[in-house]
Amino acid sequence: TPILVAAVGACSVALLGGLATQIGPWYRALNKPTWQPPDWAFGPAWTLIYTLTAIAAVRAWRGA
């Protein structure tokens, strides 16, 4: 049960965040720093962040 709850929770937050984010011409026109990661790196990075968050939630649930 904790794994299912953590997975659904992480996917729900990721989905809501994705739907609430509008990346369009205004973002592309921003003057961004040279050290900003490339666009393709954000998908894997956020996937890793949400996966680790779900794992931490399961561990906390089981430890409580």
N, C-alpha and C positions, 0 to 999 in steps of 0.2 A: 504493500500500500504506500509506504513512504516514497518509493521510487516513482510510482505512477503519479502521485501528487506533485512531486518535485518536477517531473518531466512535463506534466500538463501546465504547471505554474510557469516554468521557464519558457515553454513554447508560447503560452498566452502573452506573457510580457514582451517577448520578442516580436510576436505578431502585432500587438498593439503599438509597439514602438515603430515598427516598420510602416504601419498604416498612418501613423501620425507624422511621419517624417516626409517632407516634400523636398527633394533635391532636384533643382531645376537650374535654369539659366542664372538665377541670382547667386546660387552657390558656386557655380563654375566661374562666375565673374569676380568672385572675391579674390583679394590679393593674399594668397596663402604663403606660409613660410616654405623655404626650400626643403626643410627637413620633414615636411609632412609625408606620411607613408602614401604609397600609391593607392588609388581607389580599390583595386582588386584585393588589397590586404585587409580591408575592413570586414568583409564577409567571414573569412576564416577567424579573424580575431574575435568578433562578436560571438561566433559559434563556440569558440573555446571559452570565452567568458561565461556564457550562459550554461555550458556544460559543467564547468567547474563550480558555478553557483548551485546548480542542481545537486551535484555530488556533495557539496558542503551542507546543503539543506537535509539531505538523506542522513549524513553522518550526525548532524545535530539532532535530528528527530530520534535516531536510534540511540544516541547518547543521553537523551533526556529521560 
